[in-house]
Amino acid sequence: MKRNTKINLLLLLAVLALAVLPLALGLGDHKEQPFTGSDSEAETAITELEPDYEPWFSPLYEPPSGEIESALFSLQAALGAGVLAYYFGVRRGRRQGELRALARLEEKQDGAEARDDVSTPDAGKSPQERV
């Protein structure tokens, strides 16, 4: 097995462990909503420390439920990943195209030099000597 394949498999196993272990070990069982985002955790901590605190800003859109909020967040993450993947794909494609163009140019130059050297028996002679 190649070294890169081993590294990829180890990374995949690490990601799976990070996703599954908190659920399997029941790390959020003592909470009402065990796996809420950091925004709600911060809001809870702030209201416990400073009950009179008023936020400076309010959200432009407040989703009716946590599921819709999670779906919108997932959609935002997917769109961002798509934009990044497109950018890196275009960049890689351009680089590969440049390399192919350079390789073709070198092949043409090498082929032209070979034809000049081999195609005529008088290739090394001046025009006056060829006659």
Summary of the structure (lengths in Angstrom):
residues: 131
radius of gyration: 32.1
end to end distance: 64.6
largest distance: 104.3
contacts: 214
relative contact order: 0.03
helix: 69%
strand: 0%
